[in-house]
Amino acid sequence: MEKTKDIDKNILIRAKTGDLEAFEYILSFYEKAIYNYCLRMIKNSQNAKDITQETFIKVYTHRKEIDPEKNIKTWIFTIATNTTYDFIRSKKRKRETSLDEKTERNETIPNLEAYYPREGLVSDVERALEQINPKYGEALILFYQQGFEYKEIAEILNIPINTIKTHISRGKDQLKDILKEYGKD
């Protein structure tokens, strides 16, 4: 899994001072992970691209806050999470739902089939993730897909570590129950 140690502290220092080449390196290192995370949260590829772009605009705007001694991945995912929440809140305020959005929400997230060779597993897991409590799904994605530790997830979501443990446990239980139901068909 990607760790801060994979990005040289010198690159973080250069990015902090406004070096575009260093910032582009950080962007290329985390862009795909952030996009996939946003896509899993909102289930719309165009909106996920927009949120990813907005996330990195915010990262650049707040680049002076980069701490080369801390995990930049956690910091970037915190920004992505908050940007996604902002997007969801703005959509609720506007109460707009386009036809494209309705169609895209029902599509399987792309490229997961490569990770799961058994036919049908991706769609079952994706359908199950959509049915569980969203806060549990968010914690599961950060833990299993992104490889964050409980402490990092607590920091990203700004909730206590014991709440993260509960969300992951309950999310796994909900997933297991839903996937059992799929097996009965």
C-alpha positions in Angstrom: 0.0 0.0 0.0 1.1 3.5 -0.7 2.8 5.1 2.3 4.3 8.5 3.0 7.7 6.9 3.0 7.3 6.2 -0.7 7.3 10.0 -1.3 10.6 11.5 -0.5 10.5 14.2 2.1 12.4 16.4 -0.3 9.5 16.2 -2.7 7.0 17.2 0.0 9.3 20.2 1.0 9.5 21.3 -2.6 5.7 21.0 -3.1 5.2 23.0 0.1 7.2 25.8 -1.4 5.2 25.8 -4.6 7.4 23.6 -6.9 4.9 22.5 -9.6 7.0 19.5 -10.6 7.0 18.2 -7.1 3.2 18.8 -6.8 2.6 17.0 -10.1 4.5 14.0 -8.7 2.2 14.0 -5.6 -0.8 14.4 -7.9 0.3 11.4 -10.1 1.0 9.3 -7.0 -2.4 9.8 -5.4 -4.8 10.8 -8.1 -6.1 7.3 -9.0 -6.6 6.3 -5.3 -8.5 9.5 -4.6 -10.7 9.1 -7.8 -11.5 5.5 -6.8 -12.3 6.5 -3.3 -14.7 9.3 -4.4 -16.3 7.0 -7.0 -17.0 4.4 -4.4 -18.6 7.1 -2.2 -20.8 8.8 -4.7 -21.2 6.2 -7.5 -20.9 8.7 -10.4 -17.7 8.8 -12.5 -18.1 12.4 -13.7 -18.8 13.8 -10.2 -15.9 11.7 -8.9 -13.6 13.3 -11.5 -14.8 16.7 -10.5 -14.3 16.0 -6.8 -10.9 14.6 -7.4 -9.9 17.7 -9.3 -11.4 19.9 -6.6 -9.5 17.9 -4.0 -6.1 18.5 -5.6 -6.9 22.2 -6.1 -7.5 22.4 -2.4 -4.2 20.4 -1.8 -2.3 22.9 -3.9 -4.1 25.9 -2.3 -3.2 24.6 1.1 0.2 23.3 0.2 1.9 25.3 2.9 0.2 23.1 5.5 2.1 20.0 4.1 4.1 18.5 7.0 6.9 16.3 5.6 7.0 14.5 9.0 3.4 13.4 8.8 1.5 11.1 6.5 0.4 13.2 3.4 -1.9 10.4 2.2 -4.0 10.8 5.3 -4.1 14.6 4.8 -5.1 14.3 1.2 -7.8 11.7 1.9 -9.2 14.0 4.6 -9.5 16.8 2.0 -11.1 14.3 -0.4 -13.6 13.2 2.2 -14.6 16.7 3.2 -14.8 17.8 -0.5 -17.1 14.8 -1.1 -19.3 15.7 1.9 -19.5 19.3 0.6 -20.6 18.0 -2.8 -23.2 15.7 -1.3 -24.6 18.6 0.9 -24.8 20.9 -2.1 -26.6 18.3 -4.1 -29.1 17.8 -1.3 -29.7 21.6 -1.1 -30.2 21.8 -4.9 -32.2 18.5 -5.0 -31.1 18.0 -8.5 -30.8 14.5 -10.0 -29.9 14.2 -13.7 -30.8 11.3 -15.9 -27.1 10.5 -16.3 -26.6 10.4 -12.6 -29.5 7.9 -12.2 -28.0 5.7 -14.9 -24.4 5.9 -13.6 -25.4 5.0 -10.0 -26.6 1.6 -11.2 -23.4 0.8 -13.1 -20.6 -1.3 -11.6 -17.6 0.6 -10.7 -15.0 0.1 -13.5 -11.9 -2.0 -13.3 -12.8 -4.0 -10.2 -13.3 -7.1 -12.3 -9.5 -7.3 -12.7 -9.2 -7.8 -8.9 -11.9 -10.4 -8.6 -11.6 -13.2 -11.1 -14.7 -15.1 -9.9 -17.6 -13.9 -12.1 -20.4 -12.2 -10.2 -18.4 -11.3 -7.1 -17.8 -7.7 -8.0 -21.4 -7.0 -8.6 -22.5 -8.8 -5.4 -20.0 -6.9 -3.3 -20.8 -3.6 -5.0 -24.6 -4.1 -4.5 -24.0 -5.1 -0.9 -21.9 -2.0 -0.2 -24.7 0.1 -1.6 -27.1 -1.4 0.8 -25.2 -1.1 4.0 -25.2 2.1 6.1 -23.0 4.6 4.2 -20.9 5.5 7.2 -20.0 1.8 7.6 -19.2 1.5 3.9 -17.0 4.6 4.0 -15.0 3.1 6.9 -14.7 -0.3 5.1 -13.4 1.3 1.9 -10.8 3.3 3.8 -9.7 0.3 5.8 -9.8 -2.5 3.1 -9.3 -0.7 -0.2 -7.0 2.1 0.9 -5.2 0.3 3.7 -5.5 3.0 6.3 -5.2 2.1 10.0 -8.0 2.8 12.5 -6.2 5.9 13.8 -5.8 7.3 10.3 -9.4 6.7 9.4 -10.5 8.4 12.6 -8.4 11.4 11.6 -9.8 11.4 8.0 -13.4 11.1 9.1 -12.9 13.2 12.2 -14.6 10.7 14.5 -13.2 8.7 17.5 -11.2 5.6 16.9 -13.6 3.4 18.8 -16.4 4.6 16.5 -14.3 3.6 13.5 -13.8 0.1 15.0 -17.6 -0.1 15.6 -18.4 1.1 12.0 -16.0 -1.5 10.5 -17.3 -4.3 12.6 -21.0 -3.4 11.9 -20.2 -2.9 8.2 -18.6 -6.3 8.0 -21.6 -7.8 9.7 -24.0 -6.1 7.4 -22.0 -7.1 4.3 -21.9 -10.7 5.5 -25.6 -10.8 6.0 -26.4 -9.3 2.6 -23.9 -11.6 0.8 -25.5 -14.6 2.5 -28.9 -13.5 1.1 -27.3 -13.4 -2.4 -26.0 -16.9 -2.0 -29.6 -18.2 -1.3 -30.9 -17.1 -4.7 
